[in-house]
Amino acid sequence: MVTVNSPGGTPANRKVTLANLLNAGLMKNPYKFSAYHNTTQSITSGSFGVVSFNTENFDTNNNFSASTYTAPVAGFYMFGAGLRAGATAQRLEIGIGVNGTLVARGSLLFDDDNHSAVGATVQKLVQLSASDTVDVRALGNSAYTIDGGNAETYFWGYLVSIT
């Protein structure tokens, strides 16, 4: 808690919390990140596996580590992710996991024509408690490679409001 020394008023109304500052728009949001995977990586078929993100564009409060975002405060958060896979992929499904449980799914299905690549995206607004963890998961119809790069395999998120 931050104490504001302003003239007048009672001590009770001179105390300002981070939640009050953020919700009143008086402070910039310190909780946001963007990351990507800079090389290709393999995924397997049959079950959702956690996708690796090894490069950060930014992480304003250092809450992103080892491909996982850890919520610093309870609140509503918006997350999004995208994956791109090579031509051998026929189905790519992407999901967002919270504390190891899938909470959102996105997918792209296509036929056997000569596609050069396939991509999938997902977004989800979730309510988190402090210390909840969020990751991205992928599932394919067979084992294949996800492309690397900032525009191909990315994960981002930010705090919308504190609860």
MINUDREN-795364 format. One record per residue: residue number from 1; x, y, z of N, C-alpha, C in turn. Coordinates in pm, whole numbers, plus 32768, in hexadecimal, padded with zeros to 4 digits. Example, Ala and Ser with C-alpha at 12.3 -4.5 7.8 and 13.67 -1.06 7.14 Angstrom:
BEGIN
    nr   n_xx   n_yy   n_zz   ca_xx   ca_yy   ca_zz   c_xx   c_yy   c_zz
     1   8527   7DC7   830C    84CE    7E3E    830C   8528   7EB6   830C
     2   8505   7F1F   82C4    8557    7F96    82CA   850A   8003   8313
% end
This chain:
BEGIN
    nr   n_xx   n_yy   n_zz   ca_xx   ca_yy   ca_zz   c_xx   c_yy   c_zz
     1   8055   7F8C   8000    8000    8000    8000   8059   807A   8000
     2   8031   80DF   7FB5    8079    815D    7FAC   802C   81C5   7FFB
     3   8072   8212   804E    8031    827D    8098   804D   8300   8050
     4   7FE4   834B   8035    7FF1    83CB    7FF3   7FEA   8438   805C
     5   804F   848C   8062    8051    84FA    80C2   8015   8576   8080
     6   7F93   8584   808F    7F50    85F9    8058   7F0F   8645   80C9
     7   7F03   86C9   80BB    7EC7    8717    8126   7E33   86F8   8134
     8   7E01   86FF   81AC    7D72    86EC    81C5   7D4A   865A   81C3
     9   7CCF   8641   81EA    7C9B    85B9    81E7   7CCC   8568   825C
    10   7C96   84F2   8267    7CBC    8498    82D2   7D26   8438   829F
    11   7D72   83FB   82F8    7DD6    8399    82CB   7D98   8329   8277
    12   7D1C   8303   8292    7CDC    8296    8248   7CCC   82B9   81B5
    13   7CAD   8337   8195    7C9A    8356    8108   7D19   838B   80C6
    14   7D88   8384   810C    7E08    83A7    80D0   7E55   832B   80A5
    15   7E21   82B3   80C0    7E64    8237    8098   7E32   820E   800F
    16   7E90   81EE   7FB7    7E6F    81CA    7F2E   7EAA   8141   7F11
    17   7E5B   80E9   7EDC    7E8E    8065    7EB7   7EAF   8062   7E23
    18   7F03   8005   7DFC    7F23    7FF2    7D6F   7EA4   7FD6   7D20
    19   7E4A   7F88   7D59    7DCC    7F69    7D14   7D7C   7FE8   7CF8
    20   7D74   8041   7D5A    7D2A    80BD    7D47   7D6B   8114   7CDC
    21   7DEF   811D   7CDD    7E34    816E    7C78   7E1E   8136   7BEC
    22   7E2B   80B2   7BDC    7E17    8075    7B59   7D87   8084   7B2B
    23   7D29   8063   7B82    7C9C    8068    7B5C   7C6D   80F6   7B40
    24   7CA9   815A   7B7E    7C85    81E5    7B65   7CCF   821F   7AED
    25   7D27   81D1   7AB0    7D71    8200    7A3C   7DDF   8263   7A60
    26   7E09   8266   7ADE    7E6E    82C5    7B0A   7EFC   828D   7AFF
    27   7F08   8211   7ADB    7F8B    81D1    7AD2   7F8E   8179   7A57
    28   7FFF   8175   7A15    800C    811D    79A0   800D   808C   79CD
    29   7FD7   8035   7978    7FCF    7FA7    7998   805B   7F68   7998
    30   808C   7F39   7A0B    8111    7EFF    7A0F   8115   7E6B   79E7
    31   80A4   7E30   79C5    809D    7DA0    79AE   8078   7D81   791E
    32   80DF   7D6F   78CB    80CB    7D49    783F   814B   7D07   780B
    33   8139   7CAF   77A9    81AD    7C6A    7770   818E   7C41   76DF
    34   81F8   7C27   7696    81F0    7BEF    760F   826D   7B9A   75FB
    35   8259   7B1F   75CD    82C9    7AC3    75BA   82B4   7A73   753A
    36   831F   7A37   7508    8317    79E1    7493   8383   7976   749B
    37   8378   7915   7441    83DF    78AD    7437   8432   78CB   73BB
    38   84B6   78D5   73CA    8508    7903    7359   853D   7895   72FF
    39   8521   7817   731D    8547    77AA    72C4   84D2   7749   72B8
    40   84DC   76EC   725B    8471    7689    724D   846C   762E   72C6
    41   83F8   75F0   72DC    83EB    758E    7347   8386   7525   731B
    42   8397   74AD   734C    8340    743E    7327   82CC   7432   7389
    43   8258   740D   7354    81E7    73E9    73A9   81BE   735B   7384
    44   817F   7318   73DF    8153    728F    73C8   80BC   728D   73B5
    45   808A   721E   7384    7FFB    7212    736F   7FBA   71CE   73E8
    46   7F37   71E0   73F2    7EEB    7195    7455   7ECC   71DB   74D6
    47   7F1E   723B   7502    7F00    7282    757E   7F3F   730C   7578
    48   7F06   7368   75C3    7F3B    73F0    75C7   7FBF   73F1   7612
    49   8026   7426   75D1    80A7    7438    7611   80C5   74CC   7621
    50   810F   74F0   7688    8130    757C    76A1   8193   75AC   7638
    51   8178   7621   7600    81CD    765F    759A   8238   76B2   75E0
    52   82B0   76AD   75AC    8320    76F7    75E4   8327   7784   75A7
    53   8341   77E6   75FC    8359    7871    75D1   83DA   789C   7614
    54   8444   78AF   75C5    84C8    78C5    7600   84FF   7953   75EF
    55   84B2   79AC   75B3    84E1    7A35    759E   8472   7A97   75C4
    56   8494   7AFB   7613    8432    7B60    763B   8442   7BDE   75E8
    57   83D2   7C13   75B8    83D2    7C9A    757F   83D4   7CFE   75F2
    58   837F   7CE5   7655    837E    7D34    76CF   8336   7CE5   773C
    59   8355   7D07   77B7    8317    7CCA    782D   8325   7D32   789C
    60   82C3   7D8B   78A7    82D2    7E04    78F6   82DE   7DEE   798C
    61   82BC   7D78   79BE    82C9    7D60    7A4E   830F   7CDA   7A6A
    62   834E   7C9F   7A04    8397    7C21    7A14   8340   7BB0   7A49
    63   82C8   7BA2   7A13    826E    7B36    7A3B   826C   7AC3   79D7
    64   82B4   7AD0   7969    82BA    7A67    7904   8341   7A21   790E
    65   833D   799B   791C    83B8    794E    7927   839B   78BE   78FF
    66   83F9   7882   78B9    83EF    77F4    7894   836B   77D6   784D
    67   8344   782E   77EF    82CC    781B    779C   8249   7829   77E8
    68   824E   785C   7862    81D9    7866    78B8   81CD   78F3   78F2
    69   8152   7927   78F5    8137    79A6    7935   80FB   7988   79BF
    70   812E   79CA   7A26    80FA    79BB    7AAE   80B9   7A3E   7AD7
    71   8038   7A38   7AF7    7FED    7AB1    7B1B   8022   7AEC   7B9D
    72   804A   7B6B   7B9C    807D    7BAA    7C15   800F   7BD8   7C74
    73   7F98   7BF5   7C3E    7F27    7C23    7C8F   7EA8   7BE2   7C5B
    74   7E44   7BD9   7CB0    7DC2    7BA4    7C85   7D81   7C09   7C27
    75   7D45   7BD6   7BBB    7D04    7C32    7B5F   7CD6   7BEC   7AE1
    76   7CA5   7C3E   7A83    7C7E    7C0F    79FF   7CF1   7C2B   79A0
    77   7D1A   7BC4   7957    7D8B    7BCE    78FB   7D5E   7BA4   786F
    78   7D97   7BE3   780A    7D80    7BBD    777F   7DFE   7B7C   774A
    79   7DEE   7B06   770C    7E5F    7ABE    76D2   7E41   7A9B   7641
    80   7EAA   7A91   75F3    7E9D    7A67    756A   7F1B   7A20   753D
    81   7F0C   79CC   74D7    7F80    7983    74A3   7F66   795D   7412
    82   7FD1   7947   73CA    7FC8    791A    7340   8038   78BA   7321
    83   801A   785A   72CC    807D    77F7    729F   8073   77E8   7209
    84   80E2   77C7   71CA    80E5    77AC    713B   8134   772B   7127
    85   80FD   76D0   70DB    813F    764F    70C2   8156   763E   702D
    86   81B7   75ED   700B    81DD    75D5    6F81   8175   7587   6F30
    87   8196   756F   6EB3    8138    7537    6E51   810A   74AA   6E71
    88   8152   7460   6EC1    8127    73D7    6EDE   80B3   73D0   6F40
    89   8097   743F   6F83    802B    7440    6FE6   7FA4   7443   6F9F
    90   7F47   73F3   6FCF    7EC0    73F5    6F9B   7E5D   7428   7002
    91   7E81   7427   707E    7E2D    745D    70E9   7E88   7492   7157
    92   7E70   750C   717D    7EBA    7548    71EA   7E55   7583   724B
    93   7E5D   755C   72C8    7E04    7592    732E   7E59   75D3   739A
    94   7E2C   7645   73C8    7E75    7692    742C   7E19   76A9   74A3
    95   7E52   76B1   7519    7E02    76C8    7591   7E4D   771A   75F8
    96   7E01   7752   7654    7E3A    779A    76C6   7E1E   7747   7743
    97   7E85   7730   7792    7E77    76E3    780D   7E89   773C   7887
    98   7E36   7726   78ED    7E43    776B    796D   7E57   7700   79D8
    99   7EC6   770A   7A1E    7EE9    76A9    7A87   7EE2   7619   7A53
   100   7F0C   7605   79D5    7F10    7580    799B   7E8F   7550   795D
   101   7E25   75A1   795F    7DA3    757A    7926   7D85   75D1   78AD
   102   7D5F   7592   7840    7D3B    75D9    77C6   7CBC   762B   77DD
   103   7CC1   76B0   77C1    7C4C    7707    77D5   7C1B   7746   7754
   104   7C68   773C   76E8    7C3F    7774    7667   7C7E   7722   75F8
   105   7C33   7713   758B    7C65    76C9    7517   7C4B   7719   7499
   106   7CA5   770D   743A    7C94    7743    73B4   7CCE   76DD   7354
   107   7C99   76D2   72DD    7CD1    7670    7280   7CBB   769B   71F1
   108   7D04   765D   7197    7CF4    7670    7109   7CFB   75E6   70C9
   109   7C97   75C0   7082    7C95    7541    7039   7C9B   7560   6FA4
   110   7CE1   7510   6F59    7CE3    7524    6EC8   7CFD   74A0   6E82
   111   7CEB   749F   6E00    7CF5    7423    6DB4   7D84   7406   6D89
   112   7D95   73A5   6D31    7E1A    7379    6D07   7E52   73C5   6C90
   113   7E18   7436   6C6B    7E4F    7485    6BFD   7EDC   74B3   6C1F
   114   7F1E   74F1   6BC0    7FA9    751A    6BD3   7FB2   759D   6C21
   115   7F9F   7596   6CA2    7FAB    760D    6CF6   803E   7621   6D1B
   116   8067   769E   6D1F    80F2    76B8    6D44   8104   76BC   6DDC
   117   8099   76D9   6E24    80A0    76DD    6EB6   8013   76E8   6EEE
   118   8005   76CF   6F6F    7F86    76DE    6FB4   7F9F   7726   7037
   119   7F41   777B   705D    7F50    77C5    70D9   7ED3   77BC   712D
   120   7EE2   77D2   71AD    7E71    77D1    7209   7E88   783C   7272
   121   7E1C   787C   729D    7E25    78E0    7307   7DB9   78C6   736F
   122   7DCE   78FF   73E5    7D6D    78F4    7451   7D7A   796F   74AA
   123   7D09   799D   74DF    7D08    7A09    7540   7CA3   79E7   75AC
   124   7CBC   7A16   7626    7C60    79F8    7693   7C73   7A5D   7704
   125   7C03   7A90   7737    7C02    7AE1    77B0   7BE9   7A82   7824
   126   7C44   7A81   7885    7C37    7A26    78F6   7C46   7A71   7979
   127   7C03   7A3C   79DF    7C13    7A72    7A65   7C77   7A1B   7AAE
   128   7CE0   7A59   7AE3    7D4B    7A10    7B26   7D5A   7A3E   7BB6
   129   7D89   79E5   7C08    7DB6    7A06    7C8F   7E4C   7A20   7C88
   130   7E81   7A69   7CE8    7F11    7A7D    7CED   7F56   79F5   7CF1
   131   7FC1   79E5   7CA5    8013    796C    7C9A   7FDA   7903   7C3B
   132   7F65   7919   7BFE    7F36    78BD    7B95   7F97   78C3   7B1F
   133   7FA6   7854   7AD8    8001    784F    7A66   7FB3   7839   79E4
   134   7FEA   7872   7978    7FAA    786B    78F5   8013   7841   788F
   135   7FEE   77E3   7836    8047    77B8    77CB   7FF8   77A1   774C
   136   803F   7783   76E0    8003    7765    765E   801D   76D4   763E
   137   7FB8   7691   7606    7FC3    7603    75E5   7FA0   75ED   7552
   138   7FD8   7585   7516    7FBE    7567    748A   7FA5   74D3   7477
   139   7F54   74B5   7412    7F30    742C    73EF   7F2A   7424   7357
   140   7F63   73BC   7321    7F5E    73A7    7290   7F25   7320   726F
   141   7F02   730D   71EF    7ECF    728B    71C3   7F3F   7226   71B4
   142   7FBA   7256   71B1    8030    71FF    71AE   80A4   7251   71E4
   143   8117   7213   71F5    818B    725C    7226   81BF   72B5   71B6
   144   81D5   7335   71D3    820F    738F    7170   824E   7406   71B5
   145   8280   7461   7165    82D0    74CF    7199   8282   7552   7197
   146   828B   759B   7205    8256    7623    720D   82C7   7681   71E6
   147   82A7   76E3   7191    830C    7744    7165   8335   779F   71D8
   148   83AF   77CE   71D2    83DF    782D    7234   83DC   78BA   71FC
   149   83DE   791C   7253    83E2    79A8    722A   8376   79FA   726C
   150   8390   7A7B   7278    8337    7AD7    72BC   82AC   7AE0   727C
   151   82A2   7ACD   71F9    8221    7AD5    71B4   81DD   7A4D   71A9
   152   821F   79E0   71CD    81EA    795A    71BA   81BA   7916   723A
   153   8207   791E   72A5    81E8    78D6    7320   81F4   7938   7394
   154   8182   796D   73C0    8184    79D9    7423   811B   79C4   7490
   155   8132   7A06   7502    80DC    79FF    7578   80E1   7A87   75BB
   156   806F   7AC0   75DC    806A    7B44    761A   7FFB   7B49   7681
   157   8004   7BAB   76DB    7F9A    7BBC    773D   7FAB   7C3D   778A
   158   7F3D   7C66   77C9    7F3F    7CDE    781B   7ECD   7CDD   7880
   159   7EE1   7D25   78EC    7E7A    7D36    7951   7E13   7D99   791D
   160   7D93   7D74   7925    7D26    7DCD    78FE   7CF9   7E1E   7977
   161   7CDF   7DD9   79E6    7CB9    7E1E    7A62   7CD3   7DC2   7ADA
   162   7CEE   7DFF   7B49    7D04    7DB7    7BC5   7C7D   7D98   7C06
   163   7C72   7D21   7C45    7BF6    7CFE    7C8B   7C09   7D0C   7D20
% end
